[in-house]
Amino acid sequence: MRVWGRTVDFGLALAAALLLLLVRPASAEPEPPRITARAAVVIDANTGRILWERDASRPLPPASTTKIMTTVLALESGRLDRSFVVSPLAAAQVPTKLGLRPGQRVQLEDLVYALMLKSANDASVVVAEGLAGSVEEFAALMNERAREIGALNTTFRNPHGLPDDQHLTSAYDMALILRHALTVPGFREIAGTRTKVIQVTDTKVRPISLYSKNRLLSGYFVPVLGKTGYTRAAGRCFAGAAELNGRRIITVVFGASDMWGDTRRLMEYGFSSFEDTAPTVQAALEQQRRAQATAVARKSSKPTKSNTKSRTTTVASKSKKRPPVKQAVARKSSPSSSKKASVQTPRKQTTKSATASASRPSSVKPATASSSKPRSTKPASVSSARTGSSKSATASSKRASSTKVVKASSSRSSSTKAVKASSSRSSSSSRSIQQAKLDAARARR
């Protein structure tokens, strides 16, 4: 009975452990996100509950996320069909801007699109001056509306978010402002627009194309609506909202170096906190991992530029190494070429001797005073060539031909000298005849 009881107890314990393992993934809290932002928050937009935060109540410069509040006041004014004149102050704002000029007119609805898509600073001032008369009055309206929403750590000084030491808000306050903006009619449509063409009226109507800076509107497992911001003092900022299966998550990051990566991790953390949306997040992450793995595999299979360069260099080096082998083979099989070279050198010597003999007179003089034997008509170079090249019949035949050339050249030189002598004689005889005639003519006179 004891053994049976122990067996039953072990079976019950094993079943309980398996049940815990099956239930734990759906109800377990996800791993905290690793982000680069100085301050961040994740809230459930349906209930307002904070799911995760880092210094969410710390006042920081919000940069152009300020334009969310400017857009809210513009939409709540009910004057979207009104057009406002561009003042010199609005035209003088620093980029990013539309490039508006003083005196131009822009409709308020187009100005709101310019705020959310292009983050135009000049359009923000046009909105502020058109709705409240001045930037200072509009900032007071912004602060009043922020208090009504519940953003108690917020102080706005301008409608665009350019640097100001007193222009501060917290990540949590910005999340509350965005949560309210999602309930304002027209805001979600404007924030979810990727491209828009607006019109600026001067002497003629000038169209301007706008493009959203929000990279998470598409290409992510869920579209994220929101507003970007950046200044050197604030860093990279983003306030975004996404909805999945009826769950709406709002994330805000201030002072991030990886703004888009931080936002993705916060969104995944937020949706993973609920049982009805966690499987979708896990499936999306698994699909993303597979896509990255296939991309890495394709990249590794394709030859890179460095690999192609190394292949070409190896082929070039191999081709450079081949000529010495050919030269070695040529050296082994080149006795005939060496003989040809030895034959060619005497030919040059014979030609030089032939030219030297052609310049000498036909009568051969002794080489020195001590030698009694007359000098042979054949040049010494020819005789040395003959003695040096007696090993080859081809060389001897070439030498014989060279001696014939020498003889012919010597005979030609002697004939030319004889012709010159005869011509000199004939000229002297003609001169003597002419002199005789002149003498006879003088005697007659």
C-alpha positions as CSV (number, residue, x, y, z in Angstrom):
1,M,0.0,0.0,0.0
2,R,2.8,2.4,0.8
3,V,4.4,1.7,-2.6
4,W,1.2,2.3,-4.3
5,G,0.7,5.5,-2.4
6,R,4.1,6.7,-3.3
7,T,3.4,6.0,-7.0
8,V,0.1,7.9,-6.8
9,D,1.9,10.9,-5.2
10,F,4.6,10.9,-7.8
11,G,2.0,10.8,-10.6
12,L,0.1,13.7,-9.1
13,A,3.3,15.7,-8.7
14,L,4.3,15.1,-12.4
15,A,0.9,16.1,-13.6
16,A,1.0,19.3,-11.6
17,A,4.4,20.1,-13.0
18,L,3.2,19.6,-16.6
19,L,0.2,21.7,-15.9
20,L,2.4,24.6,-14.7
21,L,4.6,24.3,-17.7
22,L,1.6,24.5,-20.0
23,V,0.0,27.4,-18.2
24,R,3.1,29.5,-17.5
25,P,3.8,30.9,-21.1
26,A,0.4,32.5,-21.4
27,S,0.4,34.1,-17.9
28,A,4.1,34.7,-17.3
29,E,5.4,38.2,-17.5
30,P,7.6,38.8,-20.5
31,E,11.3,39.7,-20.1
32,P,12.0,43.4,-19.5
33,P,13.0,45.2,-22.7
34,R,16.6,46.4,-23.2
35,I,16.5,49.9,-24.6
36,T,18.9,52.9,-25.2
37,A,16.5,55.7,-24.2
38,R,17.0,57.9,-21.2
39,A,13.3,57.8,-20.4
40,A,10.6,55.5,-21.7
41,V,7.1,54.2,-20.8
42,V,4.6,51.5,-22.0
43,I,1.0,51.9,-21.1
44,D,-2.3,50.2,-21.9
45,A,-4.3,52.8,-23.8
46,N,-7.6,51.2,-22.9
47,T,-7.1,51.4,-19.1
48,G,-4.1,53.8,-18.7
49,R,-2.2,51.2,-16.7
50,I,1.6,51.5,-16.9
51,L,3.1,48.2,-18.1
52,W,6.7,49.2,-18.0
53,E,8.6,52.5,-17.5
54,R,12.1,54.0,-17.1
55,D,12.2,57.5,-15.5
56,A,8.8,58.1,-17.0
57,S,8.1,61.1,-14.7
58,R,11.4,62.9,-15.4
59,P,11.0,66.2,-17.3
60,L,13.0,66.2,-20.5
61,P,13.0,68.2,-23.8
62,P,10.4,66.5,-26.1
63,A,11.7,67.9,-29.4
64,S,9.1,67.7,-32.3
65,T,6.8,65.3,-30.4
66,T,5.4,68.7,-29.1
67,K,3.6,68.9,-32.4
68,I,1.1,66.3,-31.2
69,M,-0.3,68.9,-28.8
70,T,-0.3,71.5,-31.6
71,T,-2.2,69.2,-33.9
72,V,-4.7,68.4,-31.1
73,L,-5.5,72.1,-30.6
74,A,-5.8,72.6,-34.4
75,L,-8.2,69.7,-34.8
76,E,-10.3,70.8,-31.8
77,S,-10.5,74.3,-33.0
78,G,-13.0,73.3,-35.8
79,R,-11.4,75.7,-38.3
80,L,-9.7,73.3,-40.6
81,D,-11.2,74.9,-43.7
82,R,-9.7,78.3,-42.7
83,S,-6.5,79.6,-44.4
84,F,-3.9,81.6,-42.5
85,V,-1.3,84.1,-43.7
86,V,2.4,83.3,-43.3
87,S,4.2,86.0,-41.2
88,P,7.9,87.0,-41.4
89,L,8.4,85.2,-38.1
90,A,7.0,82.0,-39.4
91,A,9.0,82.2,-42.6
92,A,12.2,82.8,-40.6
93,Q,12.0,79.5,-38.7
94,V,14.9,77.1,-39.0
95,P,14.5,73.7,-40.8
96,T,12.8,71.4,-40.9
97,K,10.2,73.5,-42.7
98,L,8.1,73.9,-45.9
99,G,10.0,77.0,-47.1
100,L,7.0,79.3,-46.7
101,R,7.4,83.0,-47.7
102,P,5.7,85.9,-46.0
103,G,2.3,86.8,-47.5
104,Q,1.5,83.2,-48.6
105,R,-1.7,81.6,-47.4
106,V,-2.1,77.9,-46.3
107,Q,-5.3,76.1,-45.2
108,L,-5.2,74.8,-41.6
109,E,-5.9,71.2,-42.6
110,D,-2.8,71.3,-44.9
111,L,-0.8,72.9,-42.1
112,V,-1.8,70.0,-39.8
113,Y,-0.5,67.4,-42.3
114,A,2.7,69.4,-42.6
115,L,3.1,69.2,-38.8
116,M,2.7,65.4,-38.5
117,L,4.3,64.2,-41.8
118,K,7.1,66.7,-42.5
119,S,7.4,68.2,-38.9
120,A,7.5,71.7,-40.4
121,N,8.5,74.3,-37.9
122,D,7.2,77.2,-40.0
123,A,3.8,75.6,-40.3
124,S,3.7,75.3,-36.5
125,V,4.2,79.1,-36.1
126,V,1.5,79.7,-38.8
127,V,-0.9,77.5,-36.8
128,A,0.0,79.2,-33.5
129,E,-0.4,82.8,-34.9
130,G,-3.6,81.9,-36.8
131,L,-5.4,80.3,-33.8
132,A,-4.1,82.4,-30.9
133,G,-2.5,85.5,-32.4
134,S,1.0,84.8,-31.2
135,V,3.3,82.0,-30.2
136,E,3.2,83.0,-26.5
137,E,-0.6,82.9,-26.4
138,F,-0.7,79.6,-28.1
139,A,1.8,78.1,-25.7
140,A,-0.5,79.2,-22.8
141,L,-3.4,77.3,-24.5
142,M,-1.1,74.2,-24.9
143,N,-0.3,74.2,-21.2
144,E,-3.9,74.7,-20.2
145,R,-5.0,71.7,-22.3
146,A,-2.1,69.6,-21.0
147,R,-3.4,70.2,-17.4
148,E,-6.9,69.1,-18.5
149,I,-5.5,65.9,-20.0
150,G,-3.5,65.1,-16.8
151,A,0.0,66.0,-18.0
152,L,1.1,67.7,-14.8
153,N,4.9,67.7,-15.4
154,T,4.6,69.5,-18.7
155,T,5.5,73.1,-19.7
156,F,5.3,74.2,-23.3
157,R,7.0,77.3,-24.6
158,N,6.5,77.0,-28.3
159,P,4.4,75.0,-30.8
160,H,7.3,73.1,-32.5
161,G,9.6,71.9,-29.8
162,L,12.8,73.7,-30.7
163,P,15.3,74.0,-27.9
164,D,14.2,76.1,-24.8
165,D,15.4,75.5,-21.3
166,Q,11.8,75.7,-19.9
167,H,10.2,73.6,-22.7
168,L,9.9,70.3,-20.9
169,T,7.6,67.3,-20.5
170,S,7.9,63.7,-19.3
171,A,7.5,60.4,-21.2
172,Y,4.4,59.6,-19.2
173,D,2.8,63.0,-19.8
174,M,3.5,62.6,-23.6
175,A,1.9,59.2,-23.5
176,L,-1.2,60.7,-21.9
177,I,-1.3,63.5,-24.6
178,L,-1.1,60.9,-27.3
179,R,-3.7,58.8,-25.7
180,H,-6.1,61.8,-25.8
181,A,-5.1,62.6,-29.4
182,L,-6.2,59.2,-30.5
183,T,-9.7,60.1,-29.5
184,V,-9.8,63.4,-31.4
185,P,-11.6,63.0,-34.8
186,G,-9.2,63.1,-37.7
187,F,-5.9,62.5,-35.7
188,R,-5.5,58.8,-36.5
189,E,-6.2,59.4,-40.2
190,I,-3.6,62.2,-40.4
191,A,-1.0,60.2,-38.3
192,G,-1.5,57.2,-40.4
193,T,-1.0,59.0,-43.8
194,R,2.3,58.2,-45.6
195,T,2.1,60.8,-48.4
196,K,0.1,63.9,-48.9
197,V,0.1,66.8,-51.4
198,I,-0.8,70.2,-49.9
199,Q,-1.3,73.6,-51.6
200,V,0.3,76.9,-50.8
201,T,-1.4,80.0,-52.3
202,D,0.5,83.0,-53.5
203,T,0.0,84.7,-56.8
204,K,-0.7,81.2,-57.9
205,V,-1.3,77.8,-56.3
206,R,1.9,75.9,-55.5
207,P,1.6,72.1,-54.6
208,I,4.0,70.6,-52.1
209,S,4.5,66.9,-51.6
210,L,4.8,65.6,-48.0
211,Y,6.2,62.2,-46.9
212,S,5.9,60.7,-43.4
213,K,9.1,60.1,-41.4
214,N,7.5,57.2,-39.5
215,R,9.3,54.0,-40.5
216,L,6.8,51.8,-38.5
217,L,3.7,52.7,-40.5
218,S,4.5,49.6,-42.7
219,G,6.8,46.7,-42.7
220,Y,6.1,45.8,-39.0
221,F,3.7,43.1,-37.7
222,V,1.4,46.0,-36.6
223,P,1.2,49.6,-38.0
224,V,2.4,52.2,-35.5
225,L,1.0,55.7,-35.5
226,G,3.0,58.5,-34.0
227,K,5.4,61.4,-34.2
228,T,9.2,61.6,-34.3
229,G,11.4,64.3,-32.8
230,Y,15.1,65.2,-32.7
231,T,17.3,68.0,-31.3
232,R,20.8,67.7,-29.9
233,A,19.5,68.5,-26.4
234,A,16.6,66.0,-26.6
235,G,18.2,63.2,-28.7
236,R,15.9,61.0,-30.7
237,C,12.3,60.9,-29.5
238,F,9.2,59.0,-30.6
239,A,5.6,58.7,-29.3
240,G,3.7,55.9,-31.0
241,A,0.5,53.8,-30.7
242,A,-0.5,50.5,-32.1
243,E,-3.6,48.3,-31.9
244,L,-3.9,44.5,-32.1
245,N,-7.0,42.4,-31.4
246,G,-8.7,45.3,-29.7
247,R,-5.6,45.9,-27.5
248,R,-4.0,49.4,-27.9
249,I,-0.5,50.0,-26.7
250,I,1.3,53.4,-26.4
251,T,5.0,53.7,-26.1
252,V,7.2,56.8,-25.7
253,V,11.0,57.1,-25.8
254,F,13.1,60.2,-25.0
255,G,16.8,60.6,-25.7
256,A,17.3,57.3,-27.5
257,S,20.2,56.4,-29.7
258,D,18.2,53.5,-31.3
259,M,14.8,55.0,-31.5
260,W,13.2,52.5,-33.9
261,G,14.7,49.5,-32.2
262,D,13.6,50.7,-28.7
263,T,10.1,51.3,-30.0
264,R,9.8,47.8,-31.5
265,R,11.0,46.2,-28.3
266,L,8.6,48.2,-26.2
267,M,5.7,47.4,-28.5
268,E,6.6,43.7,-28.4
269,Y,6.8,43.8,-24.6
270,G,3.4,45.5,-24.3
271,F,1.5,43.1,-26.6
272,S,3.3,40.1,-25.0
273,S,1.8,41.1,-21.7
274,F,-1.7,39.9,-22.8
275,E,-2.7,36.3,-23.5
276,D,-4.8,37.2,-26.6
277,T,-2.0,39.1,-28.3
278,A,1.2,37.3,-27.1
279,P,0.9,34.4,-29.6
280,T,0.7,36.9,-32.5
281,V,3.9,38.6,-31.2
282,Q,5.7,35.3,-30.9
283,A,4.7,34.3,-34.4
284,A,5.9,37.6,-35.8
285,L,9.2,37.3,-34.0
286,E,9.7,33.8,-35.2
287,Q,8.9,34.9,-38.8
288,Q,11.4,37.7,-38.4
289,R,14.1,35.3,-37.2
290,R,13.5,33.0,-40.2
291,A,13.7,36.0,-42.6
292,Q,17.0,37.1,-41.0
293,A,18.4,33.5,-41.2
294,T,17.5,33.2,-44.9
295,A,18.9,36.6,-45.6
296,V,22.2,35.6,-43.9
297,A,22.3,32.3,-45.8
298,R,21.7,34.1,-49.2
299,K,24.4,36.6,-48.3
300,S,26.9,33.9,-47.4
301,S,26.1,31.9,-50.6
302,K,26.7,34.9,-52.9
303,P,30.3,35.7,-53.7
304,T,31.3,39.0,-52.2
305,K,33.6,41.6,-53.7
306,S,36.5,40.6,-51.5
307,N,36.1,36.9,-52.6
308,T,36.0,37.8,-56.2
309,K,39.0,40.1,-55.8
310,S,41.0,37.3,-54.0
311,R,40.1,34.9,-56.8
312,T,41.2,37.3,-59.5
313,T,44.4,38.0,-57.6
314,T,45.1,34.2,-57.3
315,V,44.5,33.7,-61.0
316,A,46.7,36.6,-61.8
317,S,49.5,35.3,-59.6
318,K,49.2,31.9,-61.2
319,S,49.4,33.5,-64.6
320,K,52.4,35.5,-63.5
321,K,54.2,32.3,-62.2
322,R,53.8,30.5,-65.6
323,P,56.3,32.5,-67.7
324,P,59.4,31.4,-65.7
325,V,58.4,27.8,-66.3
326,K,58.2,28.5,-70.1
327,Q,61.6,30.2,-69.9
328,A,63.1,27.3,-68.1
329,V,61.8,25.0,-70.8
330,A,63.1,27.3,-73.5
331,R,66.5,27.3,-71.8
332,K,66.6,23.6,-71.8
333,S,65.8,23.3,-75.5
334,S,67.8,26.3,-76.9
335,P,71.1,24.9,-78.2
336,S,70.1,25.8,-81.7
337,S,69.2,29.3,-80.7
338,S,72.6,29.8,-79.1
339,K,74.2,28.6,-82.3
340,K,72.1,31.1,-84.2
341,A,73.2,33.8,-81.9
342,S,76.9,32.8,-82.5
343,V,76.3,32.8,-86.2
344,Q,74.6,36.2,-86.1
345,T,77.5,38.0,-84.4
346,P,80.1,37.2,-87.1
347,R,77.7,38.5,-89.7
348,K,77.8,41.9,-88.0
349,Q,81.5,41.8,-87.9
350,T,81.8,40.9,-91.6
351,T,79.5,43.8,-92.5
352,K,81.7,46.2,-90.5
353,S,84.8,44.9,-92.1
354,A,83.2,45.2,-95.6
355,T,82.5,48.8,-95.1
356,A,86.0,49.4,-93.8
357,S,87.5,47.7,-96.8
358,A,85.3,49.6,-99.2
359,S,86.7,52.9,-97.8
360,R,90.3,51.7,-98.4
361,P,92.1,52.0,-101.8
362,S,92.2,49.1,-104.1
363,S,96.0,48.6,-103.8
364,V,96.7,46.6,-100.7
365,K,99.5,48.0,-98.4
366,P,101.4,46.0,-95.8
367,A,100.0,46.1,-92.3
368,T,103.2,47.3,-90.6
369,A,106.7,48.3,-91.6
370,S,108.2,45.2,-90.0
371,S,106.0,42.7,-91.9
372,S,107.4,41.7,-95.3
373,K,104.4,39.7,-96.4
374,P,101.7,41.6,-98.3
375,R,98.3,41.9,-96.6
376,S,95.6,39.5,-97.8
377,T,92.6,41.0,-99.6
378,K,90.3,39.2,-97.1
379,P,89.5,41.0,-93.9
380,A,90.7,39.7,-90.6
381,S,87.2,39.6,-89.2
382,V,86.2,37.1,-92.0
383,S,89.1,34.8,-91.1
384,S,88.3,35.0,-87.4
385,A,84.7,34.3,-88.1
386,R,85.6,31.3,-90.2
387,T,87.9,29.9,-87.5
388,G,85.3,30.5,-84.8
389,S,82.4,29.0,-86.7
390,S,83.9,25.9,-88.2
391,K,81.5,23.8,-86.2
392,S,78.5,24.7,-88.3
393,A,78.0,24.2,-92.1
394,T,75.4,26.9,-92.1
395,A,77.8,29.4,-90.6
396,S,80.5,28.6,-93.2
397,S,78.0,29.1,-96.1
398,K,77.0,32.5,-94.7
399,R,80.6,33.5,-94.3
400,A,81.3,32.6,-97.9
401,S,78.5,34.8,-99.0
402,S,79.8,37.6,-96.9
403,T,83.3,37.3,-98.5
404,K,81.7,37.5,-101.9
405,V,79.9,40.7,-100.8
406,V,83.2,42.1,-99.7
407,K,84.9,41.3,-103.0
408,A,82.1,42.8,-104.9
409,S,82.2,46.0,-102.8
410,S,86.0,46.3,-103.3
411,S,85.7,45.9,-107.1
412,R,82.9,48.5,-107.1
413,S,85.1,51.0,-105.3
414,S,88.0,50.4,-107.7
415,S,85.8,50.9,-110.7
416,T,84.4,54.1,-109.3
417,K,87.9,55.4,-108.7
418,A,88.9,54.5,-112.4
419,V,85.9,56.4,-113.7
420,K,86.8,59.4,-111.6
421,A,90.4,59.3,-113.0
422,S,89.3,59.1,-116.6
423,S,86.8,62.0,-116.0
424,S,89.6,64.1,-114.6
425,R,91.9,63.3,-117.6
426,S,89.2,64.2,-120.1
427,S,88.5,67.5,-118.3
428,S,92.2,68.4,-118.4
429,S,92.5,67.6,-122.1
430,S,89.5,69.7,-122.9
431,R,91.0,72.6,-121.0
432,S,94.3,72.3,-123.0
433,I,92.4,72.4,-126.3
434,Q,90.5,75.5,-125.3
435,Q,93.8,77.2,-124.3
436,A,95.4,76.4,-127.7
437,K,92.5,77.9,-129.5
438,L,92.7,81.1,-127.5
439,D,96.4,81.4,-128.2
440,A,95.8,80.9,-132.0
441,A,93.2,83.6,-132.0
442,R,95.6,86.1,-130.2
443,A,98.3,85.4,-132.8
444,R,96.0,86.2,-135.6
445,R,95.2,89.5,-134.1
